Amino acid sequence: MTQPRQFVIEADGGSRGNPGPAGYGAVVVDPVTGETLAEAAEYIGVATNNVAEYKGLIAGLKAAKALVPDASAGGALQVRVRMDSKLVVEQMSGRWKIKHPDMKPLAAEAARILPASAVTYEWIPREKNKHADRLANEAMDAGKRGKQWEPSASTAALDTPRPSTTAGLPPVSGPPGDAAAGAARARAALSSRPGAATGTAPAAAPTPTASSTAPQVGWAAAPDLGAPATFVLLRHGETALTPEKRFSGSGGSDPELSATGRHQAERIAQSLAARGTIEEIVSSPLRRCRETAAAVAARLGLEVRIEDGLRETDFGAWEGLTFAEVRERYGPDLDAWLASAKAAPTGGGESFAEVARRVAATRDRLTARYAGRTVLLVTHVTPIKTLVRLALGAPPEAMFRMELSAASVSAVAYYSDGNVSLRLLNDTSHLR
């Protein structure tokens, strides 16, 4: 029986603006020799990152099919597609639903090129997709000059040398998530060993002991715990109360986003779409968060799940007042609140201790539900600061020592052994 031809396809797409001037690149590689068998790239005008990525996939599959005349026949060709787009990999693998109307026809077109049994999909870090990335950028550069990409002018293959074999790379399995840690980090370490590069089987791993499963602290090599649940914590955009620094919790007027807040929501939506890592969106029930989440969801083609545990503190009688006004009217109560996490605002509001219990319970539910996934939590100052404080094991007074701007992004990763890693705090680079 004739063995099927085996190819590796690496594909990528990019957009300078998202949407903006866009292009894709794809390369077909011999998995044994590492030889480049075909390249494809094209400037596609104004489009989003995701559209460009799908276009790159389609071009790569067509290029592979062109190399094997009877590729449509079952068993004639086996292709492994490697991309740094979790969205495309998960959707084409059938694990994620395709909801965005722009993606559905592209996914259908990609699925028709080769039999489903002939194609497998693998997510890889961006740094391992340099050849296709370089082709996509060459295409966008050509488009900027009013031209199309030409193979004769490409230096992508020369600029991105690859090892003599890619067949030895272990297939990626398990849930998507933070590729810099957990299982992905362990797989990357294995694939970089000499045995993996030559196809030689690696030495057997030592038998695990009780100590090998203990939580790791510091810079020591961690066990393969799987990808963490990564929470990207987004504070909502501005409301009319934000620049005036008024208390605005869950017991007040539930204000909508201001014009500035709506602009901030669009900016963060663009930024998160460009990163391409968000898999789920969960929002506080308050209007300012729902509006911020909706802007991101529209850009990413995702649905928003409402989680009551992410609501802001109920500030009682202080709702709508400035700090100075609360000081003037309720001075002793304010002093007590600043001195103790157990003190509640005037008029039956929530204490920080009560909020911490609520937020911790919500965290536990969500980490269990979204193990191994990257989730955008659209919420408020107090819940975000609480999650950060708990992650660091910091005392309650740390709440008053953190700055958290409107529409800022923070991130915390939660591992299966109980370890937690603060990845980002109060990032506003997308607003500049």
Summary of the structure (lengths in Angstrom):
residues: 432
radius of gyration: 24.9
end to end distance: 60.4
largest distance: 87.7
contacts: 1470
relative contact order: 0.11
helix: 41%
strand: 19%
